[in-house]
Amino acid sequence: MTKPPAQIGDPIQDILTPALVVDLDSFEANLRKMASFASEAGIRLRPHAKTHKSADIALMQIAQGAVGVCCQKLSEAEALVAGGVPDVMISNQVVGIARLTRLAELAGKARLVVCVDDASATEALSAACQAVGSQIDVVVEIDVGQNRCGVAPGAPALELGRLVARLPNLRFAGVQAYHGSAQHYRSFAARRKAIDAVTEKTRSTVNLLAANGLACEVVGGAGTGTYAFEGTGGVYSEIQPGSYLFMDADYGRNLSEDGGAYAPFQNSLFVLATIMSKTQAGQAVSDAGHKSYALDSGMPLVRGCSDLEMVSCSDEHGVIRDPEDLLSLEDRVWLIPGHCDPTVNLHDWFVGVRGDRVETLWPVTARGCLV
């Protein structure tokens, strides 16, 4: 891990760039808003830690009422548990004896939940847990439209659920039903239509499982783009949004019901960059290239000035169109990343700022945890 790019108490102008900066006022407002929604809807909140990969932030979410967090990889779960997080769902499949042994060992240190979608992998998980004497909660992942992982809803889910319930050292906990692509359908109507279909597939599967003696304590899914639909649909027991804490340029392209920008939460995550070169009229070059922010969802936006546009980048340079020559050498620009999750994974530290000062530093606990 590198040294932090600032110290607590530093003025913002002294932060070494490129830096991953969190506006604490906006961050805390987002944290409270989702917690309030879940409380008022009477649904459990299990935020997705793949967004922030931070034990510090996970513990803040739990302090606000979350039951625990999700993550995607075993090594993320290990890092979070080592950081004091007591309840983690790996909302993904874990396969291979080496990983399963580590998963079984981790289950002795915290409450763990893991997804399955394959009978042989489920049997291997049971064997690994027996070998180390641990027990793990298991949810059957159903494919509700993502067309990625998961068994088909209905009878295939029942068959796998029955297997989980029979195997030693596993406890059938419910189902995972997440439609990730729907989070980014631009129109409100398209998102609602997709989640209505998801909810019906999930409802019928949960009812089938219950009719066969398999009660679903956990019915999990939902994300930042659709959480209100799953959260009030009467089927899900917990919602698992992640990006709401930070938001990003891609979520800003979603539309609300009235056709305006989808903005239930505030942008709180930025890559702070410095103008390092201003040799051409109409153009400025920052010190943040694609090693500082992810580009899978497009270029970052420059906060607060529509006249400035990031038009290209390389490893360590970001070229900004500056037709009015607003920028000068050593100016700072606040970049809103296109996709917050992979952007976070490029940095070792969050620099939390309030007003014009650095207030806190959080390590990105699970940075690079890909196993």
Secondary structure, DSSP 4 states (H G I P E B T S, - for coil): -PPPSS-TT-BGGG--SSEEEEEHHHHHHHHHHHHHHHHHHT-EE--BTTTT--HHHHHHHHHTT---EEESSHHHHHHHHHTT--EEEEEEE--SHHHHHHHHHHTTTSEEEEEE--HHHHHHHHHHHHHHT--EEEEEEB-SSS-SSSBPTTHHHHHHHHHHHHSTTEEEEEEE---SGGGG-SSHHHHHHHHHHHHHHHHHHHHHHHHTT---SEEEE--TTTHHHHHTSSS-SEE---GGGT--TTGGGSB-TTSSB--SS---EEEEEEEEE--STTEEEES--TTTS--TT-PPEETT-TT-EEEEE-SS-EEEE-TT----TT-EEEEE-S-HHHHHTT-SEEEEEETTEEEEEEE-TTTT---
